[in-house]
Amino acid sequence: YESVTLRITDERNALERCMLHFAHFEKRAERLDRNRYLVHIRYDSDDELELVIRVLSFGPLVEVTEPERFRKLVRERLKRQKSCGAR
């Protein structure tokens, strides 16, 4: 199994939506302050692309804090999406 840690800013019910969105993954959440949380998610490496896409669907309310390898996957995916729209 692999793991990823997300920092969630709980606006527009982001924490609740995240917990539902990743319901079938093993996870735990910890509160950082009034509206920010860390969510640790364990996943099978076969689900990695799906997880990247799901994380991106939250926009700026979710940031991958670790591992750096997963952060890099998210950045690469964003660059590919941006280059598809540029003409």
C-alpha positions in Angstrom: 0.0 0.0 0.0 0.9 3.6 -0.6 -0.1 6.7 1.4 -0.7 10.3 0.7 -1.3 13.3 3.1 -3.7 16.1 2.2 -4.1 19.5 3.8 -7.7 20.5 3.6 -9.1 24.0 4.1 -12.7 23.3 5.2 -14.6 25.8 3.1 -17.8 24.8 1.2 -17.9 21.6 3.2 -14.5 20.4 1.8 -13.7 18.1 4.7 -17.1 16.3 4.5 -16.9 16.1 0.7 -13.4 14.7 1.0 -14.3 12.1 3.5 -17.2 11.0 1.2 -15.2 11.2 -2.0 -12.5 8.9 -0.5 -14.9 6.8 1.5 -13.6 3.4 0.2 -10.0 4.2 1.1 -8.6 3.7 4.6 -8.0 7.2 6.1 -7.8 9.3 9.2 -8.1 13.0 9.7 -6.5 15.3 12.3 -7.5 18.9 13.0 -4.7 21.5 12.6 -6.8 24.6 13.5 -10.3 26.1 13.2 -10.7 25.2 9.5 -7.7 23.2 8.4 -7.2 19.5 8.6 -4.7 16.8 7.6 -6.1 13.7 6.0 -3.9 10.6 5.6 -5.1 8.2 3.0 -3.8 4.7 2.3 -4.4 3.3 -1.2 -3.4 0.5 -3.5 -0.9 1.7 -6.1 -3.3 0.5 -8.9 -5.6 3.4 -7.7 -3.0 6.1 -7.9 -4.2 7.8 -11.1 -7.8 7.8 -9.9 -6.6 9.3 -6.6 -4.7 12.1 -8.4 -7.8 13.0 -10.5 -10.0 13.0 -7.4 -7.5 15.2 -5.4 -7.4 17.7 -8.3 -11.2 17.9 -8.3 -11.1 19.8 -5.0 -9.1 22.7 -6.5 -7.3 25.0 -4.1 -9.0 23.6 -1.0 -6.8 20.5 -1.0 -3.0 20.4 -1.1 -0.9 17.3 -1.1 1.7 17.7 1.6 3.5 14.3 1.2 5.0 12.3 -0.3 6.9 14.5 -2.7 6.5 11.8 -5.5 2.7 12.2 -5.3 3.0 16.0 -5.3 5.0 15.7 -8.5 2.3 13.6 -10.1 -0.3 16.2 -9.3 1.9 19.0 -10.7 2.6 17.0 -13.9 -1.2 16.4 -14.4 -1.9 20.1 -13.9 0.8 21.0 -16.5 -0.7 18.6 -19.0 -4.2 19.9 -18.5 -3.0 23.5 -18.8 -1.1 22.7 -22.0 -4.2 21.1 -23.6 -6.1 24.4 -23.3 -3.3 26.7 -24.6 -3.3 27.7 -28.2 
